[in-house]
Amino acid sequence: TATGSVKVYKTGDQVSLDEKGNIYFEGRKDDQVKIAGYRIELHEIESVIMEHPLVRQAVVMLHDNDTISAFIISKTENSEKVLQEIKNHTRSSLPYWMVPRQFLLMDVFPTTRHGKVDREKLRDQFRGTAANHSQSSLREKLLDAFSSVLGVQVTSIHDDFFRLGGDSIRAIQLINLIRHKTGITLPVSLLFSSPVIEVMEKFIAENAPAHGNIPEVKTDRTNSSIKPVSEMQRQVFIDHELAPQSLRYNLTTIWHFGLLPDARKIQHALNRIVERHEVLRTAFLWHQGHPAAIVHEKAEVEITTRTIEPHENITEIAASFAQPFELKKPPVIRALLLNTGNQRSALIIDKHHIAFDGLSEEALIRDFILLYEGNELPEPAIGFYDYVQWQGQQSESERKNQEKFWTGYLKDLRREPSLPIDFKRPAEPSGQGACISELMDNEATAKLLDFAHTHDTTPFSILLALYCMVIRQASGREDIPVITYTSGRPFDFLNDTIGMFVHTLPVRLNTHDAGTFSDLIKQVKASLGNILQHQDYPFRKIVKYTHGNLNPIATPLFNVAISY
């Protein structure tokens, strides 16, 4: 007080005062935390956990590394089954950012001399639990692999891979990184069904003798030799040969510059990129009856410059700039620099899909910015054709295993859903069609993420399930075949290499067997786990061994696809 005659204690309680002078207890100030931009009331999490009938008492705390932990006293025995029930209840009741990353069952809580829960000792309990994670060399490797792929510090063997931001692409990268670190290959289905280190560690311990090390990827810098093409390159090349004037595989992008750039620097950067990435200076041709690649030692990028008038449309200019490529004459990239006036400009880059995929575009942009600014870049860890050659070293037993899976997986599959169409299918494919775009707003995206975390799966799995329901509604068919794609880059260092890595994968879902949408999601998870485990088998061989020679005018096996 002003006179100093009365002692005042700061309790840390947060209250509100109404007009009549009544004070309402709102909670403790230290219960309010902010994680990843979300303001979280820890006592709200405690209240949700306490709603479970098996919970006697719960304390939720935030640790120094922004990890939320829940300490629980159960009304029954402390079993894994009880703990899992409490976890499931919490996950279904809270948005994913509020779900604790660690749940600990305890017999009693430590208390202070005043009888309150001793939170500092609980923190010690957390640190002790976390410290136990590093006792095993294998566990350390798994924790490090999780952290590396997800880009966050993972400290608990109970952390859910997908709840921490994992998806199907990162799942493949994780499996290959674990194989690189431990010499052991985890089944993709295991990661999808039990995405926690605790289960993986047990599997590895029980199955280690049966698995081998990842083969070394050997580099071959002999540019004059004939290189093998990837499966997707093979298909693109054949399609191009059938319709060499088609623009179906042209990838045209527009880069806008705030200031007028230096044309000489642009030329240097693009030529250096072609020099770094062998696939861009490759000639594609027939060799002994098969598509093949010959890497040239040098290839110059053609850059055209022009000034445009105010009434001209850059998008229309880009569309007219795209022209057919002669694949036997590298490079498969060209550029047009536009001066749009007012010290602004745009760079239009036209590329052929035989050398580019989505992640290649990201690598191209990264390289261009660094090289334009005068930096020198090291050579990629391995060249595109080094990886293609390594990928072709599949053992005979593994090839047979994958072939057996796909013949069984697609057995008795009818080719396509009977979708209602407006026009008769043309005698020859044109590659033309309309594009209808619809963006999900932030609220819908947040709901999708929350729904995916609630069902312990990825947003893609939810979207694939929804997509199949739409196809079922439109076609009246319950056995739904869909095409999807994977990045084809099982190792993160391949993200810096430009090339056509993408894989085509068939997905088959039977909506008749799914009584509820939750059942369909489970079927999607299981199906994706299985096909990703066998994704290295060439799509053309899947078609050959399951359905023989089909109509070349139509897409084989499937006429609907989803890409995420």
C-alpha positions as CSV (number, residue, x, y, z in Angstrom):
1,T,0.0,0.0,0.0
2,A,1.0,3.7,-0.1
3,T,1.9,3.7,3.6
4,G,3.8,0.4,3.3
5,S,1.9,-1.0,6.4
6,V,0.4,-3.9,4.7
7,K,2.2,-6.7,2.8
8,V,0.9,-7.6,-0.6
9,Y,1.6,-10.9,-2.3
10,K,1.6,-11.4,-6.0
11,T,-0.3,-14.6,-6.6
12,G,-0.1,-14.8,-10.4
13,D,-3.9,-15.2,-10.6
14,Q,-5.7,-13.4,-13.4
15,V,-9.0,-11.9,-12.6
16,S,-11.6,-9.6,-14.1
17,L,-13.6,-6.8,-12.4
18,D,-17.2,-6.1,-13.2
19,E,-19.1,-2.8,-12.8
20,K,-20.3,-3.8,-9.3
21,G,-16.8,-4.4,-8.1
22,N,-17.1,-8.2,-8.2
23,I,-13.8,-10.0,-8.9
24,Y,-13.9,-13.1,-11.1
25,F,-11.1,-15.7,-11.2
26,E,-10.0,-16.3,-14.8
27,G,-7.0,-18.5,-14.3
28,R,-3.3,-18.1,-13.7
29,K,-1.2,-15.7,-15.7
30,D,1.5,-18.3,-16.3
31,D,-1.1,-20.6,-17.9
32,Q,-1.2,-18.4,-21.0
33,V,1.4,-19.4,-23.6
34,K,2.0,-18.7,-27.3
35,I,3.2,-21.4,-29.6
36,A,3.7,-21.1,-33.4
37,G,1.5,-18.0,-33.3
38,Y,-1.4,-19.6,-31.4
39,R,-2.3,-18.3,-27.9
40,I,-3.0,-21.3,-25.7
41,E,-4.6,-21.5,-22.3
42,L,-2.9,-24.5,-20.6
43,H,-5.8,-24.9,-18.1
44,E,-8.2,-25.4,-21.0
45,I,-6.1,-28.4,-22.0
46,E,-6.2,-29.7,-18.5
47,S,-10.0,-29.3,-18.4
48,V,-10.4,-31.4,-21.6
49,I,-8.1,-34.2,-20.3
50,M,-10.0,-34.2,-17.0
51,E,-13.3,-34.8,-18.9
52,H,-12.1,-38.4,-19.6
53,P,-13.6,-40.8,-17.0
54,L,-10.3,-42.5,-16.3
55,V,-8.5,-39.3,-15.3
56,R,-8.3,-38.4,-11.6
57,Q,-5.9,-35.4,-12.0
58,A,-4.0,-33.7,-14.8
59,V,-1.4,-31.0,-15.0
60,V,-0.3,-29.5,-18.3
61,M,3.0,-27.6,-18.6
62,L,5.1,-25.8,-21.2
63,H,8.8,-26.5,-21.3
64,D,11.7,-24.4,-22.5
65,N,11.7,-25.9,-26.0
66,D,8.0,-25.0,-26.5
67,T,6.9,-28.6,-25.8
68,I,3.6,-29.1,-24.0
69,S,3.5,-32.1,-21.7
70,A,0.5,-33.6,-19.8
71,F,1.1,-35.3,-16.5
72,I,-1.8,-37.5,-15.5
73,I,-2.9,-39.6,-12.5
74,S,-5.3,-42.3,-13.6
75,K,-8.2,-43.7,-11.6
76,T,-7.1,-47.2,-12.7
77,E,-3.8,-48.9,-13.4
78,N,-1.1,-47.1,-15.3
79,S,-1.2,-49.1,-18.5
80,E,-0.4,-48.3,-22.2
81,K,-4.0,-48.9,-23.1
82,V,-5.3,-46.3,-20.6
83,L,-2.7,-43.8,-21.8
84,Q,-3.8,-44.4,-25.4
85,E,-7.4,-43.9,-24.6
86,I,-6.6,-40.6,-22.9
87,K,-4.5,-39.5,-25.9
88,N,-7.3,-40.3,-28.3
89,H,-9.8,-38.4,-26.3
90,T,-7.5,-35.3,-26.1
91,R,-6.7,-35.4,-29.8
92,S,-10.4,-35.7,-30.8
93,S,-11.4,-32.8,-28.5
94,L,-8.6,-30.2,-29.2
95,P,-7.1,-28.6,-32.3
96,Y,-3.7,-30.1,-33.1
97,W,-1.7,-27.2,-31.9
98,M,-3.1,-27.6,-28.4
99,V,-2.5,-31.4,-28.1
100,P,0.4,-32.2,-25.8
101,R,3.4,-33.8,-27.5
102,Q,4.0,-35.9,-24.4
103,F,1.7,-37.7,-22.0
104,L,3.1,-39.2,-18.8
105,L,1.1,-41.4,-16.3
106,M,2.1,-41.0,-12.7
107,D,1.1,-42.5,-9.4
108,V,1.3,-39.2,-7.5
109,F,2.3,-35.6,-8.2
110,P,5.2,-34.1,-6.2
111,T,3.9,-31.3,-3.9
112,T,5.4,-28.3,-2.2
113,R,5.3,-27.9,1.6
114,H,2.0,-25.9,1.1
115,G,0.4,-29.0,-0.6
116,K,0.4,-27.6,-4.1
117,V,1.7,-29.4,-7.1
118,D,5.4,-28.9,-7.4
119,R,5.8,-27.9,-11.0
120,E,9.5,-27.6,-10.9
121,K,9.8,-31.3,-9.9
122,L,7.5,-32.2,-12.7
123,R,9.8,-30.3,-15.1
124,D,12.6,-32.5,-13.7
125,Q,10.5,-35.5,-14.4
126,F,10.1,-34.3,-18.0
127,R,13.9,-33.7,-18.4
128,G,14.6,-37.2,-17.0
129,T,12.2,-38.7,-19.4
130,A,13.7,-36.8,-22.3
131,A,17.2,-37.7,-21.2
132,N,16.2,-41.4,-21.4
133,H,15.7,-40.9,-25.1
134,S,19.4,-40.5,-25.7
135,Q,20.5,-43.7,-23.9
136,S,20.2,-45.7,-27.1
137,S,22.4,-45.1,-30.1
138,L,19.6,-46.3,-32.4
139,R,17.1,-44.0,-30.6
140,E,19.5,-41.1,-31.2
141,K,19.6,-41.8,-34.9
142,L,15.8,-42.0,-35.1
143,L,15.4,-38.8,-33.2
144,D,17.9,-37.1,-35.4
145,A,16.2,-38.5,-38.6
146,F,12.8,-37.2,-37.4
147,S,14.3,-33.8,-36.6
148,S,16.2,-33.5,-39.9
149,V,13.2,-34.4,-42.1
150,L,10.6,-32.3,-40.2
151,G,12.9,-29.3,-39.5
152,V,12.0,-29.2,-35.8
153,Q,13.7,-30.6,-32.7
154,V,12.1,-33.9,-31.9
155,T,12.8,-35.1,-28.3
156,S,10.2,-37.7,-27.6
157,I,9.8,-41.3,-28.9
158,H,6.1,-40.7,-28.6
159,D,6.0,-37.8,-31.0
160,D,3.7,-38.5,-34.0
161,F,5.4,-37.9,-37.3
162,F,2.3,-36.6,-39.1
163,R,1.2,-34.4,-36.2
164,L,4.6,-32.7,-36.4
165,G,4.1,-31.8,-40.0
166,G,5.0,-35.0,-41.9
167,D,3.4,-35.9,-45.2
168,S,3.8,-38.7,-47.7
169,I,6.8,-37.1,-49.4
170,R,8.6,-36.6,-46.1
171,A,7.6,-40.1,-45.1
172,I,9.7,-41.5,-48.0
173,Q,12.6,-39.2,-47.2
174,L,12.4,-40.3,-43.5
175,I,12.5,-44.0,-44.4
176,N,15.5,-43.5,-46.7
177,L,17.3,-41.4,-44.2
178,I,16.7,-44.0,-41.5
179,R,18.0,-46.6,-44.0
180,H,21.1,-44.5,-44.6
181,K,21.7,-44.0,-40.9
182,T,21.0,-47.5,-39.7
183,G,21.2,-49.8,-42.8
184,I,17.6,-50.9,-42.1
185,T,14.6,-50.4,-44.3
186,L,11.3,-49.6,-42.5
187,P,8.0,-50.6,-44.3
188,V,6.1,-47.6,-45.4
189,S,2.9,-49.2,-44.0
190,L,4.5,-49.2,-40.6
191,L,5.2,-45.5,-40.7
192,F,1.6,-44.8,-41.7
193,S,0.1,-47.1,-39.1
194,S,2.4,-46.3,-36.2
195,P,4.3,-43.0,-36.9
196,V,6.2,-42.9,-33.6
197,I,9.9,-43.7,-32.9
198,E,8.9,-46.1,-30.1
199,V,7.4,-48.6,-32.6
200,M,10.1,-48.1,-35.2
201,E,12.8,-48.8,-32.7
202,K,11.2,-52.0,-31.7
203,F,10.7,-53.1,-35.3
204,I,14.4,-52.4,-36.1
205,A,15.6,-54.3,-33.1
206,E,13.5,-57.3,-34.1
207,N,14.2,-57.2,-37.8
208,A,17.7,-55.8,-38.1
209,P,19.4,-59.0,-39.4
210,A,17.0,-59.3,-42.3
211,H,17.8,-55.9,-43.8
212,G,20.8,-54.6,-45.7
213,N,22.5,-51.3,-46.2
214,I,21.6,-48.7,-48.8
215,P,23.7,-49.1,-52.0
216,E,26.2,-46.4,-52.7
217,V,25.2,-44.0,-55.4
218,K,28.2,-43.9,-57.7
219,T,28.8,-40.8,-59.9
220,D,29.6,-41.0,-63.6
221,R,30.8,-37.8,-65.2
222,T,31.5,-39.3,-68.6
223,N,29.4,-37.0,-70.7
224,S,30.0,-38.8,-74.0
225,S,28.4,-42.1,-72.8
226,I,24.8,-43.0,-73.4
227,K,22.8,-42.6,-70.2
228,P,19.7,-44.5,-69.1
229,V,16.5,-42.4,-68.9
230,S,14.0,-42.5,-66.0
231,E,10.7,-44.1,-66.5
232,M,8.8,-40.8,-66.7
233,Q,11.3,-39.5,-69.2
234,R,10.8,-42.6,-71.3
235,Q,7.0,-42.0,-71.4
236,V,7.4,-38.3,-72.1
237,F,9.8,-39.0,-74.9
238,I,7.5,-41.5,-76.6
239,D,4.6,-39.1,-76.3
240,H,6.7,-36.4,-77.8
241,E,7.7,-38.6,-80.7
242,L,4.1,-39.4,-81.4
243,A,3.2,-35.6,-81.4
244,P,6.4,-33.6,-81.8
245,Q,4.5,-30.3,-82.4
246,S,2.5,-30.6,-79.3
247,L,3.0,-28.2,-76.4
248,R,1.6,-30.6,-73.9
249,Y,4.9,-30.9,-72.0
250,N,6.0,-27.3,-72.2
251,L,6.4,-25.7,-68.7
252,T,6.3,-22.0,-69.1
253,T,6.8,-19.7,-66.1
254,I,7.0,-15.9,-65.6
255,W,9.4,-14.2,-63.2
256,H,8.7,-10.6,-62.4
257,F,11.5,-8.2,-61.5
258,G,11.1,-5.0,-59.5
259,L,14.0,-3.3,-61.4
260,L,15.4,-3.8,-64.8
261,P,17.9,-6.7,-64.5
262,D,21.3,-7.1,-66.1
263,A,20.8,-9.2,-69.2
264,R,24.4,-10.4,-69.1
265,K,24.0,-11.6,-65.6
266,I,20.8,-13.5,-66.6
267,Q,22.6,-15.1,-69.5
268,H,25.6,-16.1,-67.2
269,A,23.3,-17.5,-64.5
270,L,21.2,-19.6,-66.9
271,N,24.2,-21.0,-68.7
272,R,25.9,-21.9,-65.4
273,I,22.7,-23.7,-64.3
274,V,22.8,-25.7,-67.6
275,E,26.4,-26.5,-66.9
276,R,25.6,-27.7,-63.3
277,H,22.6,-29.9,-64.2
278,E,23.4,-32.5,-66.9
279,V,19.8,-33.2,-67.7
280,L,19.4,-29.7,-69.2
281,R,22.2,-30.3,-71.7
282,T,20.9,-33.7,-72.7
283,A,20.0,-34.9,-76.2
284,F,17.1,-37.4,-76.2
285,L,17.0,-39.9,-79.0
286,W,16.4,-43.6,-79.9
287,H,19.3,-46.0,-79.3
288,Q,19.0,-49.7,-80.2
289,G,15.2,-49.4,-80.2
290,H,15.0,-47.7,-76.8
291,P,14.8,-44.0,-75.6
292,A,18.2,-42.9,-74.4
293,A,20.1,-39.8,-73.3
294,I,23.4,-38.3,-74.5
295,V,24.8,-35.6,-72.2
296,H,26.6,-32.8,-74.1
297,E,29.6,-31.2,-72.5
298,K,28.2,-27.7,-73.2
299,A,24.9,-26.1,-74.3
300,E,24.0,-22.4,-74.5
301,V,20.7,-21.0,-73.4
302,E,18.9,-18.9,-76.0
303,I,17.7,-15.6,-74.5
304,T,15.6,-13.2,-76.5
305,T,14.9,-9.6,-75.4
306,R,12.2,-7.2,-76.4
307,T,10.2,-4.2,-75.1
308,I,6.5,-4.5,-74.9
309,E,3.8,-2.0,-75.2
310,P,1.4,-1.1,-72.3
311,H,-1.6,-2.8,-74.0
312,E,0.2,-6.1,-74.4
313,N,-0.5,-8.9,-72.0
314,I,2.5,-10.7,-70.5
315,T,0.5,-14.0,-70.0
316,E,-0.5,-14.0,-73.7
317,I,3.1,-13.3,-74.7
318,A,4.3,-16.2,-72.5
319,A,1.7,-18.5,-74.2
320,S,2.9,-17.6,-77.7
321,F,6.6,-17.9,-76.6
322,A,6.1,-21.6,-75.8
323,Q,7.2,-23.5,-78.9
324,P,7.9,-27.2,-79.5
325,F,11.4,-28.4,-78.5
326,E,13.7,-30.6,-80.6
327,L,14.7,-33.0,-77.9
328,K,17.8,-34.1,-79.8
329,K,19.1,-30.5,-79.6
330,P,19.9,-29.4,-76.1
331,P,19.3,-27.4,-74.0
332,V,15.6,-28.0,-73.2
333,I,15.2,-24.5,-71.8
334,R,14.9,-21.1,-73.4
335,A,14.2,-17.6,-72.1
336,L,12.6,-14.3,-73.1
337,L,13.4,-11.0,-71.3
338,L,10.7,-8.4,-71.4
339,N,11.1,-4.7,-70.7
340,T,7.7,-3.7,-69.4
341,G,8.6,0.0,-68.8
342,N,8.9,2.0,-65.6
343,Q,12.2,0.2,-64.8
344,R,10.3,-3.1,-64.5
345,S,10.7,-6.3,-66.4
346,A,9.7,-9.9,-66.6
347,L,11.6,-13.1,-67.5
348,I,9.7,-15.8,-69.3
349,I,11.3,-19.3,-69.1
350,D,10.1,-22.1,-71.3
351,K,11.2,-25.6,-70.3
352,H,10.4,-29.2,-71.4
353,H,8.9,-31.6,-68.9
354,I,11.3,-34.3,-69.8
355,A,14.0,-32.5,-67.7
356,F,11.8,-30.7,-65.1
357,D,9.3,-31.4,-62.4
358,G,7.8,-29.3,-59.6
359,L,10.8,-29.5,-57.3
360,S,13.1,-28.8,-60.2
361,E,11.5,-25.4,-60.5
362,E,12.4,-24.6,-56.9
363,A,16.0,-25.7,-57.5
364,L,16.1,-23.5,-60.7
365,I,14.9,-20.4,-58.8
366,R,17.4,-21.0,-55.9
367,D,20.3,-21.5,-58.3
368,F,19.4,-18.5,-60.4
369,I,19.2,-16.1,-57.5
370,L,22.5,-17.1,-56.1
371,L,24.3,-17.1,-59.4
372,Y,22.8,-13.8,-60.5
373,E,24.1,-12.2,-57.3
374,G,27.6,-13.4,-58.2
375,N,27.9,-16.5,-56.0
376,E,29.6,-19.7,-57.1
377,L,27.8,-23.0,-56.4
378,P,29.3,-26.4,-55.9
379,E,28.3,-29.3,-58.1
380,P,25.2,-31.2,-57.0
381,A,25.8,-34.1,-54.7
382,I,25.0,-36.5,-57.6
383,G,23.8,-36.0,-61.1
384,F,20.4,-36.9,-62.3
385,Y,21.5,-39.9,-64.4
386,D,23.7,-41.2,-61.5
387,Y,20.5,-41.6,-59.5
388,V,18.6,-43.1,-62.5
389,Q,21.4,-45.7,-62.9
390,W,21.4,-46.5,-59.1
391,Q,17.6,-46.8,-59.2
392,G,17.9,-49.4,-61.9
393,Q,20.1,-51.7,-59.7
394,Q,17.0,-53.3,-58.1
395,S,17.6,-56.9,-57.3
396,E,15.6,-59.7,-59.1
397,S,13.9,-60.8,-55.9
398,E,12.8,-57.2,-55.1
399,R,11.5,-56.8,-58.7
400,K,9.5,-60.0,-58.4
401,N,8.1,-58.9,-55.0
402,Q,7.0,-55.6,-56.4
403,E,5.5,-57.2,-59.5
404,K,3.5,-59.6,-57.4
405,F,2.2,-56.8,-55.3
406,W,0.9,-54.8,-58.3
407,T,-0.7,-57.7,-60.1
408,G,-2.6,-58.6,-56.9
409,Y,-3.4,-55.0,-56.0
410,L,-5.0,-54.2,-59.4
411,K,-6.5,-57.7,-60.1
412,D,-9.9,-57.6,-61.9
413,L,-9.8,-53.8,-62.0
414,R,-12.1,-52.2,-64.7
415,R,-10.2,-49.6,-66.6
416,E,-12.0,-46.4,-65.6
417,P,-15.0,-44.9,-63.8
418,S,-18.0,-44.3,-66.1
419,L,-17.9,-40.6,-65.8
420,P,-20.5,-38.5,-67.5
421,I,-18.9,-36.6,-70.4
422,D,-20.1,-33.8,-72.7
423,F,-18.4,-34.9,-75.9
424,K,-17.3,-38.1,-77.6
425,R,-13.7,-39.0,-77.1
426,P,-11.6,-37.9,-80.1
427,A,-9.8,-40.3,-82.4
428,E,-6.5,-38.7,-81.3
429,P,-5.6,-37.1,-78.0
430,S,-5.3,-33.3,-78.2
431,G,-4.1,-32.5,-74.7
432,Q,-6.5,-29.6,-74.6
433,G,-9.0,-28.9,-71.8
434,A,-10.3,-26.3,-69.5
435,C,-8.8,-25.3,-66.1
436,I,-11.1,-24.4,-63.2
437,S,-9.4,-23.1,-60.1
438,E,-10.8,-22.7,-56.6
439,L,-8.7,-21.7,-53.7
440,M,-9.3,-22.8,-50.1
441,D,-9.4,-19.9,-47.7
442,N,-7.5,-19.9,-44.4
443,E,-10.4,-21.1,-42.4
444,A,-11.1,-24.1,-44.6
445,T,-7.4,-24.9,-44.7
446,A,-7.2,-24.8,-40.9
447,K,-10.2,-27.1,-40.6
448,L,-8.6,-29.6,-43.1
449,L,-5.3,-29.6,-41.1
450,D,-7.2,-30.1,-37.8
451,F,-9.3,-32.9,-39.3
452,A,-6.2,-34.6,-40.6
453,H,-4.5,-34.4,-37.2
454,T,-7.6,-35.7,-35.5
455,H,-7.5,-38.8,-37.7
456,D,-3.7,-39.2,-37.4
457,T,-3.1,-38.8,-41.1
458,T,-2.1,-36.3,-43.7
459,P,-4.2,-33.6,-45.5
460,F,-3.6,-35.5,-48.8
461,S,-5.2,-38.6,-47.4
462,I,-8.3,-36.6,-46.5
463,L,-8.4,-34.9,-49.9
464,L,-8.0,-38.3,-51.6
465,A,-10.8,-39.8,-49.7
466,L,-13.0,-36.8,-50.5
467,Y,-12.0,-37.0,-54.2
468,C,-13.0,-40.7,-54.4
469,M,-16.4,-39.9,-52.8
470,V,-16.9,-37.3,-55.6
471,I,-16.0,-39.8,-58.3
472,R,-18.3,-42.3,-56.8
473,Q,-21.2,-39.8,-56.8
474,A,-20.5,-38.9,-60.4
475,S,-19.9,-42.4,-61.8
476,G,-22.0,-44.6,-59.6
477,R,-19.0,-46.9,-59.2
478,E,-17.7,-48.1,-55.9
479,D,-14.3,-49.5,-57.0
480,I,-12.4,-46.3,-57.7
481,P,-9.1,-46.2,-59.6
482,V,-7.1,-42.9,-59.3
483,I,-3.7,-41.8,-60.4
484,T,-1.4,-39.9,-58.1
485,Y,2.2,-38.9,-58.1
486,T,5.2,-38.9,-55.8
487,S,8.2,-36.7,-56.0
488,G,10.5,-39.6,-56.7
489,R,13.2,-38.0,-54.5
490,P,13.6,-40.3,-51.5
491,F,16.7,-38.4,-50.3
492,D,16.6,-34.7,-49.3
493,F,19.9,-34.0,-51.1
494,L,18.1,-34.8,-54.4
495,N,16.0,-31.6,-53.9
496,D,19.0,-29.6,-55.3
497,T,19.2,-31.7,-58.5
498,I,17.1,-30.7,-61.5
499,G,15.5,-33.6,-63.3
500,M,12.3,-35.6,-64.0
501,F,12.1,-37.6,-60.9
502,V,8.3,-37.9,-60.6
503,H,6.7,-41.3,-60.2
504,T,3.2,-42.2,-61.4
505,L,1.3,-44.4,-58.9
506,P,-2.1,-46.1,-59.2
507,V,-4.4,-45.9,-56.1
508,R,-7.4,-48.2,-55.8
509,L,-10.1,-47.6,-53.2
510,N,-13.3,-49.5,-52.6
511,T,-16.0,-47.2,-51.1
512,H,-18.3,-50.2,-50.7
513,D,-16.0,-51.6,-48.0
514,A,-16.1,-48.3,-46.1
515,G,-19.1,-48.0,-43.9
516,T,-18.2,-44.5,-42.7
517,F,-15.9,-41.8,-43.9
518,S,-13.5,-42.6,-41.1
519,D,-13.3,-46.2,-42.5
520,L,-12.5,-44.8,-45.9
521,I,-9.7,-42.7,-44.4
522,K,-8.2,-45.8,-42.8
523,Q,-8.4,-47.6,-46.2
524,V,-6.6,-44.6,-47.8
525,K,-3.8,-44.7,-45.2
526,A,-3.3,-48.5,-45.6
527,S,-3.4,-48.2,-49.4
528,L,-1.0,-45.3,-49.6
529,G,1.4,-47.2,-47.2
530,N,1.4,-50.2,-49.5
531,I,1.8,-48.4,-52.8
532,L,4.6,-46.2,-51.5
533,Q,6.4,-49.3,-50.4
534,H,6.3,-50.6,-54.0
535,Q,6.6,-47.2,-55.8
536,D,9.8,-48.1,-57.7
537,Y,8.1,-50.5,-60.0
538,P,7.7,-48.8,-63.5
539,F,4.1,-47.7,-64.3
540,R,4.4,-49.0,-67.9
541,K,5.1,-52.5,-66.5
542,I,2.2,-52.2,-64.1
543,V,0.0,-51.6,-67.1
544,K,1.6,-54.5,-69.1
545,Y,1.4,-57.1,-66.4
546,T,-2.1,-56.2,-65.2
547,H,-4.0,-55.2,-68.3
548,G,-1.8,-55.9,-71.3
549,N,-1.9,-53.5,-74.2
550,L,-4.7,-50.9,-73.9
551,N,-6.0,-48.2,-76.1
552,P,-3.1,-45.8,-76.8
553,I,-5.5,-42.9,-77.3
554,A,-6.7,-43.1,-73.7
555,T,-4.7,-42.8,-70.4
556,P,-3.9,-46.4,-69.4
557,L,-5.9,-47.9,-66.4
558,F,-7.2,-44.5,-65.1
559,N,-8.8,-41.3,-66.4
560,V,-8.9,-39.4,-63.1
561,A,-5.9,-38.2,-61.2
562,I,-5.1,-36.2,-58.1
563,S,-1.9,-34.3,-57.3
564,Y,-1.0,-32.6,-54.0
